[in-house]
Amino acid sequence: MENSYDICIIGGGAAGCAAAYIASKSGLKTALIEKNNFLGGLMTGGLVVPVMKTNDENINIEFYTDLVSNLADVGGEIEYFDKNKGWFNPELLKIILDKMLKSKGVDIFFEMEPKKVHANNSRLEFIEFDSNLLSLSIYSKYFVDTTGDAVIFKMLNEKFYEQEKEKQACSLRFTMSGVNLVKLKNFLIKTDSNKEVTNWCEVNGCIHLTTAYTWDDKNWGLKPIFEKALNEGALKPFDTAYFQIFTVAGMPDTIAFNCPRLRNFNEKCPKDYSNAIIEAREAILRLSNFVKKYFEGFENAYISNIAPITGKRETNKIIAKKQYTIDEMLSSKPNEPILCGDYPVDIHSNKKDDSILKNCGKYYLGIDSLISKNYDNLYAAGRNFGGDNKTQAALRTQKTCMSMGEGVSKHIYKILNFIN
């Protein structure tokens, strides 16, 4: 049957691309379904760059390693001074992901979304997908939900893990171009001496840097600037909740903003969520005018891109074969670890002084947290895996999501090899 696969992956973000690449590279007939017309998810459409650094102990990082190499070949990647190789160019990343997956034989279906899931007892048989052009039914031995929102699980009326009523804050990222990075670097060095917050390096003759500020009660170097802008009416109080900027590989005059945050909204009210996005775009205009007036180097800068995808840090968490809590994750190494990490528990809150950034040392995640509790051939990978709010806050970053996707595909390959 033409539309019959060994593995069907729904969602072409970090986890989905890794899962599809490794599955097809291993010899599995692979389908990847993506609702947008590009791959990369939040890395590309959400402008979530760079990929955060985390210890990996060489567990399921084949895709990440190949991705870094391919991007470096086209000038779309740099290694920062802290040895983080994940400073990516989001536009070149779209092209490289296409190239990598097609080179391994992945069947990619763009602009398609699931409409109906067909299951027989404890197994999924096929999923109907629709686009503006056509409808398609895909049969598969295994299905992997890498949508970030656990869309397939939701369509099956599966329950989700609930712990905290209020989910982490969302962001709407944007970029500004026309920035004088040398001037900006010198300004930031004068303004903030805390090198854990504000730092820079030179790579291939180009300046790369980062800095940050939040409204939490900390000794921020940028605090006097934000207070002055508030007093002069250039910013609103919520604009100062979270501010973070990064340079972008292959874009020598561009700054990526990890802000503004979306205000708290009623998750059950689409209109309220939509209004929060509109308000965030209004905040982008204020923030762009703010840096042009108060930061040296932005005088001739302009808004060059506003992310078409909202940066969601936390959505639905599946009920898995084994629900991993933070205590379990930190206390033991599972029999089949699919990743190793040491990124901190990073919880973004819209309440002042309520965010958490806590280092926990090295930890592992087992495959059981990605396996559906109720369906034998359904998996999840990415931020919708089966954890609690703290494990999710540590493992939602792109590199660990890639390891999840890769680990799932290798696990399924082993099962199919055994069956055959």
Buried (B, 14 or more C-beta within 10 A) or exposed (E): EEBBBBBBBBBBBBBBBBBBBBBBBBEBBBBBBBBBEBBBBBBBBBBBBBBBBBEBEEBBBBBBEBBBEBBBEBBBBBBBEEEBBBBBBBBBBBBBBBEBBEEBBBBBBBBBEBBEBEBEEEEBBBBEBBBEEEEBBBBBBBBBBBBBBBBBBBBBEBEBBEEEEEBBBBBBBBBBBBBBBEBBBBBBBEBBEBEEBBBBBEBEEBBBBBBBBBBBEEEBBBBEBBEEBBEEEBBBEBBBBBBBBBBBBBBBBBBBBBBBBBBBBEEEEEEEBEBBBEBBEEBBEBBBBBBBEBBBBBEEBEBBBBBEBBBBBBBBBBBBBBBBBBEBBBEEEBEEBBBBBBBBBBBBBBEEEEBEEEEBEEBBBBBBBBBBBBBEBBBBBBBBBBBBBBBBBBBBBBBBBBBBBBBBBBBBBEEBEEEE
